[in-house]
Amino acid sequence: MSDNKKIRDALISIEDQVNTPELLPALVPEASKLVSENPFAFTIGVCLDRGTKAEIIWTIPYYIQQDLGHLNPQMIYKMSLEELADLFDRLPKRPRYINDAPTTLKQLTKMVVEELGGDATKLWAGKRALEVHRTFRSIHGVGPGIASMGVLLIESTFGIQFEDKSFMDIKPDVHTMRVLYRLGISKDQTETSAIVATRIMNPEFPGALDGPLWWIGRNWCSASNPDCDICPMNEVCSKVDV
């Protein structure tokens, strides 16, 4: 068995251990519950997730709900960009790109209300992964990596099974890129190398490796002082530059 196949099989075996709360970490339990049960809250988190710690980004929809007293897309749709900017300024924690956030939320809410009848699940219900990916990409500030992450999390969070899985890439971030590099699979810690590596390793569904890679990076394979001895990938890891 090749090293790549051993690593792929080890990662796939870990996938079932990664549950939704761990993929949607938040600062308070209520926030994690909200984004895992409320599709509109979930899409807000996805679209605002650019360079912000996961715990913060998945808590922001909860903070918005606490501030406004609701998370009603029709009511948020009526808010001006200035009102949305004031909203973000009041939040206890904010997205990294605070100046873009009002436009992102405005465009997302406009889509949900005008095109989806107020029902965020229609963004993915009966759709192919590629179509959902393009929809996310159409929203201000959402790049291909975030769109891929959104598609993958829809499967794990809402039990949707897309058929076109070969299209579904990982969402390269500091965790997934670092783990792939240390495993000896990726030649460097770049987004392009990470995507290419997972496409080669698991071409039928590259995105299946995203959750396990991210989970390992957060829990064991830290940037400094990684816990190699107890990492579930220890026996197949090349430990490059650890």
C-alpha positions as CSV (number, residue, x, y, z in Angstrom):
1,M,0.0,0.0,0.0
2,S,1.4,3.4,-1.0
3,D,2.1,6.0,1.7
4,N,-0.5,8.3,0.1
5,K,-3.2,5.6,0.3
6,K,-2.3,4.8,3.9
7,I,-2.6,8.5,4.8
8,R,-5.9,8.9,2.9
9,D,-7.4,5.8,4.6
10,A,-6.2,7.1,8.0
11,L,-7.9,10.5,7.4
12,I,-11.1,8.9,6.1
13,S,-11.3,6.7,9.2
14,I,-11.0,9.8,11.3
15,E,-13.9,11.6,9.5
16,D,-16.6,9.8,11.5
17,Q,-15.0,11.0,14.7
18,V,-15.4,14.7,13.8
19,N,-18.9,15.8,14.8
20,T,-20.8,19.0,13.8
21,P,-20.2,20.9,17.1
22,E,-16.4,20.5,16.5
23,L,-16.7,21.8,13.0
24,L,-18.8,24.8,14.1
25,P,-16.9,25.9,17.3
26,A,-18.3,29.0,19.1
27,L,-17.6,31.0,22.1
28,V,-20.8,30.0,23.8
29,P,-22.9,26.8,23.3
30,E,-26.0,28.7,22.3
31,A,-24.1,30.1,19.3
32,S,-23.0,26.7,18.0
33,K,-26.5,25.4,18.4
34,L,-27.9,28.4,16.5
35,V,-25.7,27.9,13.4
36,S,-26.2,24.2,13.4
37,E,-30.0,24.5,13.5
38,N,-30.8,27.8,11.8
39,P,-29.9,27.8,8.1
40,F,-29.9,31.6,7.8
41,A,-27.5,31.9,10.8
42,F,-25.3,29.2,9.2
43,T,-25.1,31.1,5.9
44,I,-24.2,34.3,7.7
45,G,-21.3,32.5,9.4
46,V,-20.1,31.1,6.1
47,C,-20.2,34.3,4.2
48,L,-18.4,36.4,6.9
49,D,-15.7,33.8,7.4
50,R,-12.6,35.4,6.0
51,G,-9.5,35.4,8.2
52,T,-11.4,35.2,11.4
53,K,-11.0,32.6,14.1
54,A,-13.6,29.9,13.8
55,E,-14.9,30.4,17.4
56,I,-15.6,34.0,16.7
57,I,-17.1,33.7,13.2
58,W,-19.6,31.1,14.3
59,T,-20.6,33.2,17.3
60,I,-21.3,36.3,15.3
61,P,-24.8,35.2,14.1
62,Y,-25.7,34.7,17.8
63,Y,-24.4,38.2,18.7
64,I,-26.5,39.6,15.8
65,Q,-29.6,37.8,17.1
66,Q,-28.9,39.0,20.7
67,D,-28.4,42.7,19.5
68,L,-31.5,42.8,17.2
69,G,-33.7,40.5,19.2
70,H,-34.3,38.4,16.2
71,L,-32.6,36.8,13.2
72,N,-35.3,37.4,10.7
73,P,-34.0,37.8,7.1
74,Q,-37.0,40.0,6.1
75,M,-36.4,42.5,8.9
76,I,-32.6,42.5,8.3
77,Y,-33.3,43.0,4.6
78,K,-34.9,46.4,5.4
79,M,-31.9,47.7,7.2
80,S,-29.6,50.1,5.4
81,L,-25.9,49.6,5.0
82,E,-25.3,52.3,7.6
83,E,-27.6,50.5,10.0
84,L,-25.8,47.2,9.4
85,A,-22.4,49.0,9.9
86,D,-23.6,50.3,13.3
87,L,-24.8,46.8,14.1
88,F,-21.4,45.3,13.5
89,D,-19.7,48.0,15.4
90,R,-21.8,47.1,18.5
91,L,-21.0,43.4,18.5
92,P,-18.7,42.1,21.2
93,K,-16.6,40.3,18.6
94,R,-16.4,41.3,14.9
95,P,-15.3,39.8,11.6
96,R,-11.9,40.7,10.5
97,Y,-13.0,42.6,7.4
98,I,-15.4,44.8,9.3
99,N,-15.8,47.3,6.4
100,D,-17.0,44.6,4.0
101,A,-19.3,42.9,6.5
102,P,-22.3,45.1,6.0
103,T,-22.3,44.7,2.2
104,T,-21.8,40.9,2.6
105,L,-24.8,40.6,5.0
106,K,-26.9,42.9,2.8
107,Q,-26.3,40.9,-0.3
108,L,-26.9,37.6,1.4
109,T,-30.1,38.8,3.0
110,K,-31.3,40.3,-0.3
111,M,-30.7,36.9,-2.0
112,V,-32.5,35.0,0.8
113,V,-35.5,37.3,0.7
114,E,-35.9,38.1,-3.0
115,E,-34.7,34.9,-4.6
116,L,-35.3,32.2,-1.9
117,G,-38.6,33.4,-0.4
118,G,-36.9,33.9,3.0
119,D,-35.9,30.3,3.2
120,A,-32.1,29.9,3.3
121,T,-32.4,26.1,2.8
122,K,-33.4,26.8,-0.8
123,L,-29.8,27.9,-1.4
124,W,-28.9,24.2,-1.5
125,A,-32.1,22.1,-1.5
126,G,-32.2,20.1,-4.7
127,K,-29.1,21.8,-6.0
128,R,-25.8,20.4,-7.2
129,A,-22.6,21.3,-5.2
130,L,-21.3,23.3,-8.1
131,E,-24.4,25.5,-8.2
132,V,-24.3,26.1,-4.5
133,H,-20.6,26.9,-4.7
134,R,-21.4,29.5,-7.5
135,T,-24.2,31.0,-5.3
136,F,-21.8,31.5,-2.4
137,R,-19.2,33.0,-4.7
138,S,-21.8,35.6,-6.0
139,I,-21.9,37.2,-2.5
140,H,-19.6,40.1,-1.8
141,G,-16.2,38.9,-0.4
142,V,-16.8,35.2,-0.6
143,G,-13.9,33.5,-2.4
144,P,-13.6,29.9,-3.7
145,G,-12.1,28.5,-0.4
146,I,-15.0,29.9,1.7
147,A,-17.5,28.7,-0.9
148,S,-16.0,25.2,-0.7
149,M,-16.1,25.2,3.0
150,G,-19.8,26.2,2.9
151,V,-20.7,23.3,0.6
152,L,-18.8,20.8,2.8
153,L,-20.4,22.0,6.0
154,I,-23.9,21.9,4.4
155,E,-23.4,18.1,4.0
156,S,-22.1,17.6,7.6
157,T,-24.5,20.0,9.3
158,F,-27.8,19.6,7.5
159,G,-27.5,16.0,6.2
160,I,-27.5,17.0,2.5
161,Q,-25.7,14.6,0.1
162,F,-24.4,16.2,-3.1
163,E,-23.8,13.9,-6.0
164,D,-21.0,15.9,-7.7
165,K,-18.5,15.2,-4.9
166,S,-15.4,15.1,-7.2
167,F,-15.9,18.9,-7.5
168,M,-15.9,19.5,-3.8
169,D,-12.4,20.6,-2.7
170,I,-11.1,21.2,0.8
171,K,-11.0,24.7,2.1
172,P,-7.3,25.4,2.6
173,D,-6.5,27.2,5.8
174,V,-3.5,27.3,8.2
175,H,-4.5,24.0,9.8
176,T,-5.2,21.9,6.6
177,M,-2.1,23.3,4.8
178,R,0.2,22.7,7.8
179,V,-1.0,19.1,8.3
180,L,-0.8,18.2,4.6
181,Y,2.8,19.5,4.5
182,R,3.9,17.7,7.6
183,L,2.3,14.5,6.4
184,G,4.6,14.8,3.4
185,I,1.7,15.0,1.0
186,S,1.9,18.7,0.0
187,K,5.2,20.2,-1.2
188,D,4.6,23.4,0.6
189,Q,2.1,25.3,2.8
190,T,0.1,27.0,0.1
191,E,-3.5,26.8,-0.9
192,T,-2.7,25.6,-4.4
193,S,-0.5,22.8,-3.2
194,A,-3.1,21.7,-0.6
195,I,-5.9,21.5,-3.1
196,V,-3.7,19.7,-5.7
197,A,-2.5,17.2,-3.0
198,T,-6.0,16.3,-1.8
199,R,-7.3,16.0,-5.4
200,I,-4.6,13.5,-6.1
201,M,-5.0,11.6,-2.9
202,N,-8.8,11.3,-3.0
203,P,-10.0,12.3,-6.5
204,E,-13.5,11.0,-6.1
205,F,-14.2,13.4,-3.2
206,P,-11.2,15.6,-2.2
207,G,-13.4,17.5,0.3
208,A,-13.9,14.4,2.5
209,L,-10.4,15.1,3.8
210,D,-11.2,18.7,4.9
211,G,-12.8,18.0,8.3
212,P,-10.2,15.4,9.5
213,L,-7.2,17.6,8.4
214,W,-8.7,20.7,10.1
215,W,-9.5,18.7,13.3
216,I,-6.0,17.3,13.5
217,G,-4.5,20.7,13.0
218,R,-6.5,22.3,15.8
219,N,-6.1,19.5,18.3
220,W,-2.6,18.0,17.8
221,C,-0.7,19.3,14.8
222,S,-0.2,22.9,16.2
223,A,2.2,25.3,14.6
224,S,4.6,24.9,17.6
225,N,5.0,22.0,20.0
226,P,2.7,19.6,18.2
227,D,1.5,16.5,20.1
228,C,2.9,14.0,17.7
229,D,2.9,11.1,20.2
230,I,-0.9,11.2,20.7
231,C,-1.9,12.3,17.2
232,P,-4.0,9.7,15.4
233,M,-1.8,10.3,12.3
234,N,1.4,9.5,14.1
235,E,2.1,6.1,12.5
236,V,1.8,7.4,8.9
237,C,3.1,11.0,9.3
238,S,6.4,12.1,7.8
239,K,6.7,14.8,10.4
240,V,8.2,17.3,7.9
241,D,9.7,20.3,9.7
242,V,8.0,19.5,13.1
